[in-house]
């Protein structure tokens, strides 16, 4: 688990990973990438808004599938993926 995810239910996270379309969305759900795009490097930084939309899309897809996945606000305003 990365520092950008809070996993209370590993079963929910495993189900959510099946809905990810690509490496970036999988890394969002694993907590290896920040939802805000602040962890992007190189040329990817220029496309931060598209990466943010991708992160929001995978979370919306999980919620549509009935999974208890949400974006939680942690200390210092850090947005984190939460699996309940």
JODAVEN-V798726 format. One record per residue. N is the residue number from 1. RES is the residue in one small letter. SS is DSSP state (~ for helix, > for strand, _ for the rest). Layout:
# JODAVEN-V798726
n->N res->RES ss->SS
n->N res->RES ss->SS
This chain:
# JODAVEN-V798726
n->1 res->x ss->_
n->2 res->x ss->_
n->3 res->x ss->_
n->4 res->x ss->_
n->5 res->x ss->>
n->6 res->x ss->>
n->7 res->x ss->>
n->8 res->x ss->_
n->9 res->x ss->_
n->10 res->x ss->~
n->11 res->x ss->~
n->12 res->x ss->~
n->13 res->x ss->~
n->14 res->x ss->~
n->15 res->x ss->~
n->16 res->x ss->~
n->17 res->x ss->~
n->18 res->x ss->_
n->19 res->x ss->_
n->20 res->x ss->_
n->21 res->x ss->_
n->22 res->x ss->_
n->23 res->x ss->~
n->24 res->x ss->~
n->25 res->x ss->~
n->26 res->x ss->~
n->27 res->x ss->~
n->28 res->x ss->~
n->29 res->x ss->~
n->30 res->x ss->~
n->31 res->x ss->_
n->32 res->x ss->_
n->33 res->x ss->_
n->34 res->x ss->_
n->35 res->x ss->_
n->36 res->x ss->_
n->37 res->x ss->_
n->38 res->x ss->_
n->39 res->x ss->_
n->40 res->x ss->_
n->41 res->x ss->_
n->42 res->x ss->~
n->43 res->x ss->~
n->44 res->x ss->~
n->45 res->x ss->~
n->46 res->x ss->~
n->47 res->x ss->~
n->48 res->x ss->~
n->49 res->x ss->~
n->50 res->x ss->~
n->51 res->x ss->~
n->52 res->x ss->~
n->53 res->x ss->~
n->54 res->x ss->~
n->55 res->x ss->~
n->56 res->x ss->~
n->57 res->x ss->~
n->58 res->x ss->~
n->59 res->x ss->~
n->60 res->x ss->~
n->61 res->x ss->~
n->62 res->x ss->~
n->63 res->x ss->~
n->64 res->x ss->~
n->65 res->x ss->_
n->66 res->x ss->_
n->67 res->x ss->_
n->68 res->x ss->_
n->69 res->x ss->>
n->70 res->x ss->>
n->71 res->x ss->>
n->72 res->x ss->>
n->73 res->x ss->>
n->74 res->x ss->_
n->75 res->x ss->~
n->76 res->x ss->~
n->77 res->x ss->~
n->78 res->x ss->_
n->79 res->x ss->>
n->80 res->x ss->>
n->81 res->x ss->>
n->82 res->x ss->>
n->83 res->x ss->>
n->84 res->x ss->_
